[in-house]
Amino acid sequence: MTLRLTVLGTGYLGATHAACMAELGFEVLGMDVDPSKVGMLAEGRVPFFEPELEPLLRKHVESGRLRFTSSYAEVAAFGDVHFLCVGTPQRKGEYAADMRFVDGVVDGLAPHLDRPCLVVGKSTVPVGTAARLRERLTAAAPAGAQVELAWNPEFLREGFAVEDTLRPDRLVVGTDSAVAEATLREVYASAIASGTPFLVTDYATAELVKVSANAFLATKISFINAMAEVCEATGADVTVLADALGHDDRIGRKFLNAGLGFGGGCLPKDIRAFMARAGELGVDQALSFLKEVDAINMRRRGHVVDRARDMLGGSFLGKRVGVLGATFKPNSDDCRDSPALNVAGQIQLQGAQVTVYDPRGTDNARALFPTLNYASSSVEACEGADLVLHLTEWAEFREMDPAVLSDVVTEKRLIDARNALDPVRWRDAGWTYGALGRP
Ligand code: UDX
């Protein structure tokens, strides 16, 4: 008999996981405590932008293989495997992760688990969480120890979430149970058959794989951004430096794009939660370098604001600034901890008139920063601008003909804070082009 799967929490991770599991042929029931999300998803609509997701979701809602509910009782009655996909945001005023959604979903589900089943944690959690949750689950579930728990971290990137879920580069499972392992091998059979490495380990290692991967990626980005600072002081070019470093197989070119730094719902809060957890474990020294990684990253935002002010002659007062990009990266509508929005906001607070255009992120940006002006095109955002800032590297900005903006701006001045535009093209069109870490 085919396994029946449930997915608890239908945000970026859960909604994608649910649709992809249906695509793999399973019957899937998604659950969320937010009735408006459940309503939208049940109609085949995705409450956020993620390429490829909506058609996939609609396909399986229509086929009946994918349904949504807000009832824990229904989830427990339906599922053989329950995936926990709720968020672990940063706690207000602290570095540590806020575990209330993870704990809440376990407390909501457990009292209904009255037959053998497998609960699989996918959320990014502090190391030690799985062991704690196992106790909590078996204590509260009528089926007791027949409810098993495994930890199976998720590595998906926003913008590539469907691809990353259907064709992951590795599968990591924390469990000491042969039954749990066999069940997850069945769930991921197609990926395993196509050669995806499947690593079975203890809970703590599985939890650590996720946070240490994100810590490594954040370090790589801050490393190249630190080099960008040195390049700026010496007249060197960080983009050529990164290309040259990247040819060394041991280093690799990926995640060496210097610019405005990392943001989003994962990297910033994950490295902070990791530091907080290391402190609790008495190994804070081991991760003190992450403080520097975080500091280099946050400095990028201030640096772009300083460069912009310099380009405007020392003050933002009375100046107009056109901003291209609001999301934390392209191909997403996510503005959580977005460096672009942070810079736009700081400049506005220092007295400029700032108008932002983003291909997908305007609604989320407006909700977070309602006092900025928002435009519906690049041209509209840059009308009358004394300075244009390129802050998120959408393809549409890269492909844009500089001449399109030349006619509407007051001054042809640009800072490419993602080092993603072609300097020759912009300079040839008469623009003063400034980049980060390159002449
Ligand atoms: C990240 C991890 O990549 C993913 O494996 C994990 O599951 C969740 O966190 P995501 O937040 O979607 O994924 O974004 P990612 O593509 O990693 O980019 C993070 C940030 O780093 C973005 O703001 C991006 O603009 C920035 N970045 C990335 C750089 O500044 N330079 C780079 O070279 C790469």
Boltz pocket constraint, residues with backbone or C-beta under 6 A from the ligand:
constraints:
  - pocket:
      binder: B
      contacts: [[A, 154], [A, 155], [A, 156], [A, 157], [A, 158], [A, 159], [A, 214], [A, 217], [A, 221], [A, 253], [A, 254], [A, 255], [A, 256], [A, 257], [A, 258], [A, 259], [A, 260], [A, 261], [A, 262], [A, 263], [A, 264], [A, 265], [A, 266], [A, 267], [A, 328], [A, 329]]
      max_distance: 6.0
